[in-house]
Amino acid sequence: MTSWERIEQLLGKDALDHLSRQTVAVVGLGSGGGFVAESLAMSGVGGFVLIDDDVLEAGNVVRHVGDLRDVGRPKVDVVADLIRARNPGARVTTVRGRIEDHLDALAGVSLVVVGVDGEQAKYLINRLCLAQGLTAVYAGVYERGEGGDVVVINPSDPASPCYACWADDLRDGIQDPGANELDYGMIGPEGTLEAEPGLWLHVVRVAAAQADLALNELLRGREAYRRMPANTVILANRPLEIFDGRVTPPYGAEWVEIARDPDCLECGQRDRLSEQAAEDNVSLEQLLSDSGIVYEDEDTENGDR
């Protein structure tokens, strides 16, 4: 049996061949991002752009795919070696630095996995993905690893929120049909998730969902693609009051559909330009180009690269 035979039996040869030609950018290679990168490599993804400015410290080892032999090494190099050990033919580009200093690093990738904690970096990645029409999969782990959330942001879907309007809606609390208001007890005064210690096994449950949803997005248009119930999944590792007055038990999950905000300062510009295009009888693509915004259509975004 070849190393990829079981995956081929599960997904099909066409899907596996397709995955081998895809390139995923993983921004942030900490406890979650490193796990996602290695998991995607083990699932047949053939290309990676790894972006992180940090080195592995001894205190990271209990929550990282790297181990004591890697202490002091850049995380991009640690994860790159792990990917190549799983798939020697993988195409791996490492970028040691912050995404803010490497704005061109996402050019030409098929998908972006966001593993950074800082909201400022996430908003920057959101802008880059909107400009390039790139689907991104974001994940957040709640304090002490009590749970987490994963969202797929797809700029080619007119109904999809961008990260900015998604975060504004979810973090402020939303109404779900048939349920009460979302209740997050771990949001800090600045509206961001509180970063407190948690076990790696709780982190990687969220990271596994992020990896699975990323893989599924890469398979969009193939027979192996699965339609999900909504664009956001919230996972409970411990009893968690996700919806006010209703406790989700350990290992439970809730799906939530976050709608796009047409007045969003980030993604709303496309809506406003679309209205202008209709009034001026010109193409939306021309207005986007004139505005310095480049959106790729879904066929380009999900096609072979």
C-alpha positions, -999 to 999 in steps of 0.1 A, spaced: 0 0 0 14 34 -9 15 62 16 -15 80 0 -36 50 -9 -60 52 20 -66 89 14 -72 82 -22 -97 55 -12 -115 80 10 -115 111 -12 -109 97 -47 -79 101 -70 -92 133 -87 -95 150 -53 -61 138 -41 -44 150 -73 -62 183 -69 -50 187 -33 -14 179 -43 -15 210 -66 -29 234 -40 -9 258 -19 -21 269 16 -7 298 35 -6 293 72 -1 326 91 9 319 127 25 286 136 18 283 173 -1 256 191 -30 257 166 -13 267 133 15 242 135 -10 214 140 -32 226 111 -2 228 87 10 193 96 -25 179 94 -31 193 59 2 179 48 -9 145 60 -42 149 41 -26 153 7 -21 191 4 11 196 -16 21 233 -12 26 255 18 36 291 26 45 292 63 46 327 80 57 333 116 83 355 133 88 335 165 112 308 177 102 277 196 108 282 234 110 255 260 77 266 274 60 261 240 68 224 238 38 212 258 15 230 233 33 226 200 40 200 173 77 207 178 96 192 207 127 198 229 150 191 200 136 222 182 140 247 210 156 279 197 147 272 161 123 294 141 88 279 141 86 282 103 116 259 100 103 234 126 69 230 109 86 229 74 107 200 85 76 182 99 58 187 67 87 174 46 90 144 70 54 135 62 55 144 25 90 147 10 76 161 -22 58 190 -6 65 225 -18 73 246 13 81 283 14 91 298 48 87 334 57 102 343 90 85 376 100 52 392 107 26 393 80 26 431 83 61 431 68 54 406 41 22 418 24 29 399 -8 33 365 9 -3 355 2 0 361 -36 -10 330 -56 -20 307 -27 -52 287 -28 -64 293 8 -53 310 39 -53 295 74 -52 321 101 -35 309 133 -26 343 148 -41 356 181 -39 393 176 -70 410 163 -49 437 145 -31 410 125 -64 393 117 -79 425 104 -49 430 82 -51 395 68 -88 401 62 -80 431 40 -54 412 21 -78 383 15 -106 406 4 -83 423 -20 -71 390 -35 -104 371 -33 -89 345 -10 -109 322 12 -96 322 48 -103 300 77 -100 317 111 -100 300 145 -100 313 181 -96 294 214 -113 306 245 -97 312 279 -83 280 295 -92 260 264 -129 259 274 -139 260 238 -133 278 206 -147 289 172 -139 284 136 -152 304 106 -149 301 69 -147 336 52 -153 334 14 -151 367 -5 -166 351 -36 -198 344 -18 -220 376 -17 -236 364 15 -203 357 33 -192 382 59 -156 393 61 -137 388 93 -144 424 104 -182 422 103 -181 385 115 -162 395 146 -183 425 152 -215 404 151 -203 374 169 -184 391 197 -212 415 204 -237 386 206 -262 375 180 -296 361 177 -299 326 163 -333 313 151 -348 293 179 -320 302 204 -312 330 228 -283 355 226 -248 342 224 -230 346 258 -192 347 258 -178 351 293 -142 354 280 -142 385 259 -118 412 272 -125 449 275 -111 455 240 -135 429 225 -109 403 219 -106 368 233 -88 365 265 -56 345 261 -51 322 291 -34 289 295 -51 258 282 -42 222 275 -29 214 240 -55 187 236 -82 213 239 -65 236 215 -61 209 189 -97 200 190 -104 235 177 -74 233 153 -86 199 140 -119 216 131 -100 244 114 -79 219 94 -110 199 84 -129 230 72 -98 242 53 -94 209 36 -131 209 27 -128 244 11 -99 231 -10 -122 204 -22 -150 228 -32 -163 218 -66 -151 182 -62 -173 152 -53 -156 149 -19 -167 184 -9 -193 185 20 -218 214 25 -216 226 61 -247 237 81 -234 273 85 -202 293 82 -193 292 119 -189 263 143 -185 269 181 -170 240 201 -173 233 238 -145 214 255 -161 218 289 -197 227 297 -201 261 280 -230 285 280 -227 295 243 -263 306 241 -277 324 271 -296 300 293 -285 269 274 -254 249 283 -236 230 255 -221 199 271 -184 188 267 -176 177 231 -207 195 219 -208 221 191 -232 248 178 -234 260 142 -241 296 136 -246 315 103 -232 350 106 -246 373 78 -226 398 59 -230 434 70 -236 456 39 -224 486 59 -192 470 70 -163 494 66 -141 466 52 -162 445 28 -191 469 23 -170 487 -3 -178 460 -28 -215 464 -23 -212 502 -28 -192 498 -59 -217 472 -73 -245 498 -69 -223 524 -86 -215 500 -114 -252 495 -121 -258 533 -121 -228 540 -144 -235 510 -167 -199 497 -163 -186 464 -150 -180 458 -113 -146 444 -122 -136 477 -139 -147 497 -108 -128 473 -85 -97 476 -107 -100 514 -107 -103 514 -69 -72 492 -66 -92 462 -54 -87 428 -70 -113 401 -65 -108 367 -82 -138 347 -92 -146 314 -76 -133 293 -105 -99 310 -102 -99 309 -64 -106 272 -63 -88 261 -94 -54 245 -98 -24 267 -92 
